C-alpha cells in the first residue's frame, strides 16, 4: 500500500485539530471567546493566519475568502485583527507540534545520514518594532542606541528541506546555550535522541552542553574554538582520537578530530565517542559537519522569503503568533517539497529507464 505523503498527513492532522473543541478551548484567551461562530469563525481565523503574507492584510483576507468560495462575505481587517487578540500564541505552537510529530516518525521521504537523523541548532536576532512595551518585554540589541529585539532559536533538520523540529522565541538576554538545552529536551520528549546527531557552531560548546547531551543519549558534533581546552588544543592536525579531558572540574570522554580546511585553516571537531568511528571516519566527519550550513539557509528563508520580521501587528501577542505560524508554514512547505522531490526523482528514473530500453532495442 502506498504511503500517504507527509503534506497530506499534516493537512489532515491540522484539520482534525481545528475541528477539535478541546483545541479551541486551549487556543482561546478567554472562556467567552469564539462562543459564537461570527463572520470569520475560529477555524478560518487560524487558517488565514497561517497564510503567507506578501501583500496588505485586506487583500490577503479577500483572497482567502475567494479561495474558500465565499468572496462576498469577507471579513474586514479590523475584524480580523480583533479576532487575533483572542488567540493564544500556543494556538500555532500546537499545530507546529502536529507537524513535528510527523517529522519525528518514519516516512520513506525522510532522509537520514548513515541511519541517523541530522539536526543543527542555531539562533538569530529578530528585530522588532522599537516600542517601549517591546523593549521592556524582549530587551534591546545594539547597546544604548539599539532597537527592541528578541532571540529566535531553532532545531532544524538539515537533510529534509529545513523542517523545524523546535522553535524557541525568547528575550534577547536569553543565551543560545539556554535555548539549545530546551531543544535537547524536545528531542528527548520526542523519543528520538539516541538516533539523532546535532551539529553546533563554536559558541555552543561547554561542559554543561556535553553533559546534558550525554544524559539524554543525544549524539553531537561541536566545532571547537581555540583556547576552549588545553588538551584539545595540543592535539596535532590530522589526528582522530578519543581522550579524557576536564572542563571546569567536569571529567568528559570525547573524540577529537583535527584537520586542515581547503583554505589552510585548522578545524577542530569534538564528537560524541559513542558514534561508531568505523562509520563516522575523519573524512566522513569533514563532510557531515558542513551540512550544518543549511540551517543558515533556513534563516534566510524565514527572514527574507517568508518575511518573518514583517509582523502583522506590533504587540507581543501578534509577534509570538507570527513566529509560530511561520514555523508551521516552513514545515508544510518542507513536506510539500519532499513530496515534489520524490515525484521528480521517480519521473527522472523512469525517463532514464525508457531511454535505456530504447537503446537496447536499437542495438
C-alpha positions in Angstrom: 0.0 0.0 0.0 1.3 3.4 -1.0 2.4 5.6 1.9 0.4 8.8 2.4 2.6 11.9 1.7 3.6 13.9 4.7 2.0 17.0 3.4 -1.4 15.2 3.2 -0.9 13.7 6.7 -0.1 17.2 8.0 -3.2 18.7 6.4 -5.4 16.0 7.9 -3.8 16.5 11.3 -4.4 20.2 11.3 -7.9 19.7 10.0 -8.6 17.4 13.0 -7.2 19.9 15.4 -9.2 22.7 14.1 -12.4 20.6 14.4 -11.5 19.5 18.0 -13.4 21.5 20.5 -10.7 20.9 23.1 -8.2 22.6 20.8 -10.4 25.6 20.6 -10.6 25.7 24.4 -6.8 25.6 24.7 -6.2 28.1 21.9 -8.5 30.9 23.0 -7.6 33.6 25.5 -10.9 33.7 27.5 -13.8 31.2 28.0 -16.2 33.6 26.2 -14.0 33.9 23.1 -15.4 32.2 19.9 -18.5 31.2 21.8 -20.4 32.3 18.7 -19.4 31.4 15.1 -19.2 35.0 13.9 -18.4 36.3 10.4 -14.8 35.0 10.4 -15.0 31.8 12.5 -12.4 30.2 14.6 -11.1 27.7 12.0 -10.9 30.3 9.3 -9.1 32.7 11.6 -6.4 30.1 12.3 -6.1 29.1 8.6 -6.0 32.7 7.4 -3.2 33.5 10.0 -1.2 30.6 8.6 -1.2 32.2 5.1 2.0 33.6 3.7 1.6 37.4 3.9 3.0 39.0 0.7 0.6 41.9 0.4 -1.7 44.0 2.6 -3.8 42.3 5.2 -7.1 43.2 3.5 -6.0 41.8 0.1 -4.9 38.5 1.9 -8.3 38.3 3.6 -10.2 38.8 0.3 -8.0 36.2 -1.5 -8.6 33.8 1.3 -12.4 34.2 1.1 -12.2 33.8 -2.6 -10.3 30.6 -2.1 -12.9 29.2 0.3 -15.7 30.2 -2.1 -17.2 33.0 0.0 -15.9 36.2 -1.6 -19.0 38.3 -0.8 -18.7 37.7 3.0 -15.0 38.6 3.5 -14.1 39.9 7.0 -12.6 43.3 7.4 -9.0 44.0 8.5 -10.2 45.5 11.9 -12.4 42.5 12.4 -9.6 40.1 11.7 -7.1 41.9 13.9 -9.6 42.0 16.8 -10.2 38.2 16.4 -6.5 37.6 16.5 -6.3 39.2 20.0 -8.5 36.3 21.2 -5.9 33.6 20.2 -3.0 32.5 22.3 0.3 32.0 20.5 0.0 28.4 21.6 -2.7 28.0 19.0 0.0 27.9 16.4 2.5 26.1 18.7 0.1 23.2 19.0 -0.2 23.0 15.2 3.6 23.1 14.9 3.7 20.1 17.3 1.5 18.2 14.9 4.0 18.7 12.0 6.9 17.9 14.3 5.4 14.6 15.4 5.1 13.6 11.7 8.7 14.6 11.1 9.9 12.6 14.1 8.2 9.5 12.7 9.1 7.0 10.0 8.4 8.0 6.4 10.1 7.0 3.1 10.7 10.6 2.0 12.6 11.5 5.2 16.3 11.1 4.7 18.9 10.0 7.3 22.7 10.2 7.4 24.2 6.7 7.9 21.0 5.8 9.7 20.9 8.9 11.9 18.7 11.9 11.9 20.8 15.0 11.4 19.9 18.3 13.0 21.5 21.7 13.6 20.9 24.3 16.3 21.4 27.9 15.7 20.0 31.3 16.8 19.2 34.6 15.2 18.3 38.0 16.5 14.8 39.2 15.4 14.4 42.9 15.1 11.1 44.2 16.5 9.2 47.5 16.3 11.1 49.8 18.6 8.4 50.5 21.2 8.7 50.9 24.9 6.5 47.9 25.5 8.6 45.6 23.3 11.8 46.9 24.7 10.5 46.1 28.2 9.4 42.6 27.3 12.1 41.4 25.0 15.1 43.7 25.5 17.4 45.7 23.3 20.3 44.8 21.0 23.0 47.1 19.9 23.7 48.9 23.2 22.2 52.2 24.2 21.3 53.2 20.7 20.0 49.8 19.8 16.4 48.6 19.0 13.9 46.3 20.5 15.0 42.7 19.7 14.2 39.1 20.6 16.1 35.9 20.2 14.9 33.1 17.9 16.5 29.6 18.1 15.5 26.6 16.1 16.3 22.9 15.9 16.4 22.2 12.2 16.5 19.0 10.1 19.3 19.8 7.7 18.6 16.8 5.5 14.9 17.3 4.9 14.2 20.7 3.4 14.8 22.5 6.7 12.0 21.1 8.8 11.8 22.9 12.1 11.7 20.4 15.0 11.6 23.0 17.8 11.2 26.8 18.0 12.3 28.9 21.0 11.4 32.6 20.9 12.7 34.4 23.9 14.0 37.6 25.4 17.2 38.9 23.8 19.1 38.4 27.0 18.5 34.6 27.0 21.6 32.9 25.8 21.9 30.5 22.8 23.0 27.6 25.1 19.9 28.0 27.3 17.7 27.8 24.1 19.8 24.8 23.0 19.0 22.9 26.3 15.3 23.4 25.5 15.9 21.9 22.1 17.6 18.9 23.7 14.6 18.4 25.9 12.4 18.4 22.8 14.4 15.6 21.2 14.2 13.6 24.4 10.4 14.1 24.6 10.0 13.0 21.0 11.9 9.8 21.9 14.4 10.2 19.0 17.5 11.5 20.9 19.5 8.3 20.6 19.0 8.2 16.8 19.9 11.9 16.3 23.1 13.8 15.7 23.1 17.5 16.5 25.6 19.9 14.9 26.8 23.1 16.7 28.9 26.1 15.9 31.8 27.3 18.1 29.8 29.4 20.5 27.8 26.5 21.9 30.4 24.2 23.4 30.5 23.9 27.2 30.7 21.2 29.8 27.0 21.7 30.6 26.0 21.2 27.0 28.0 18.0 26.6 26.8 16.6 30.0 23.2 17.4 29.1 23.6 15.6 25.7 25.2 12.6 27.3 22.4 12.4 29.9 19.8 12.4 27.2 21.7 10.0 24.9 21.8 12.5 22.0 24.8 12.4 19.7 26.7 15.6 18.9 29.4 17.3 16.8 30.8 20.6 18.1 33.1 23.0 16.3 35.7 23.9 18.9 37.3 27.3 19.2 41.0 27.6 20.2 41.5 28.2 23.9 38.5 26.2 25.0 40.6 23.4 26.4 44.4 23.0 26.5 44.3 19.2 26.0 42.3 19.6 22.8 44.5 22.5 21.6 47.6 20.3 22.0 46.4 17.6 19.6 48.2 17.7 16.2 46.5 18.3 12.9 45.4 15.2 11.1 44.5 13.4 14.4 41.4 11.4 15.2 41.5 10.3 18.8 39.4 9.7 21.9 40.7 11.4 25.0 39.8 12.2 28.6 39.5 16.0 29.4 38.4 18.1 32.3 36.4 21.3 31.8 35.5 23.3 34.9 36.2 20.2 37.1 33.8 18.1 34.9 35.5 15.0 33.5 34.5 14.2 29.9 35.4 11.5 27.4 35.3 13.0 23.9 36.5 12.2 20.4 38.6 14.9 18.8 39.1 15.2 15.0 41.5 17.9 13.8 42.2 18.6 10.1 43.1 21.4 7.6 40.4 23.1 5.5 41.0 23.8 1.8 42.0 27.3 2.7 44.7 26.1 5.0 42.9 26.9 8.3 42.9 24.3 11.0 39.5 23.0 12.1 38.7 21.1 15.3 35.6 19.0 15.9 34.6 17.5 19.2 32.4 14.4 18.6 30.3 12.1 20.7 32.6 9.0 21.1 29.6 6.8 21.1 29.2 7.4 17.3 30.9 4.4 15.6 34.3 5.5 14.4 34.4 2.9 11.6 31.3 4.6 10.1 32.0 8.2 11.0 35.6 8.3 9.9 37.7 11.5 9.8 36.8 12.1 6.1 33.1 11.5 6.7 33.2 13.9 9.7 34.5 16.7 7.4 31.6 16.3 5.0 29.0 15.8 7.8 29.8 18.9 9.8 29.5 21.2 6.8 25.9 20.1 6.2 25.2 22.5 9.1 25.2 25.5 6.7 21.7 24.5 5.7 20.3 25.9 8.9 21.7 29.3 7.9 19.9 28.9 4.6 16.7 28.3 6.6 17.1 31.6 8.5 17.3 33.4 5.1 14.1 31.7 4.1 12.4 32.7 7.4 13.5 36.3 7.3 13.7 37.1 3.6 11.5 34.5 1.8 8.7 34.3 4.4 9.3 37.8 5.8 9.2 36.8 9.4 10.0 40.3 10.7 7.1 41.7 8.7 4.8 41.2 11.7 1.0 41.6 11.3 1.0 43.8 14.5 3.3 45.5 17.0 2.0 43.8 20.1 3.9 40.9 21.8 0.9 38.7 21.2 0.8 39.2 17.4 4.6 38.8 17.2 4.6 35.5 19.0 1.7 34.2 16.9 3.5 35.1 13.7 6.7 33.4 14.8 5.0 30.1 15.5 2.6 30.4 12.5 5.6 30.9 10.2 7.3 27.9 11.7 4.2 25.8 10.8 4.4 27.3 7.3 8.1 26.3 7.0 7.2 22.7 7.8 4.3 22.5 5.5 6.4 23.9 2.7 9.2 21.4 3.6 6.7 18.5 3.5 5.4 19.6 0.1 9.0 19.9 -1.3 9.9 16.4 0.0 6.9 15.0 -1.9 7.6 17.0 -5.1 11.3 15.9 -5.0 10.2 12.3 -4.7 7.9 12.7 -7.8 10.7 14.4 -9.8 13.1 11.6 -8.8 10.6 8.9 -9.8 9.9 10.6 -13.2 13.6 11.1 -13.9 14.4 7.4 -13.0 11.5 6.3 -15.3 12.8 8.5 -18.1 16.3 7.0 -17.8 14.8 3.5 -17.8 12.8 4.3 -21.0 15.9 5.7 -22.7 17.9 2.6 -21.8 15.2 0.3 -23.2 15.1 2.3 -26.5 18.9 2.0 -26.8 18.7 -1.7 -26.1 16.1 -2.3 -28.8 18.0 -0.2 -31.3 21.1 -2.2 -30.7 
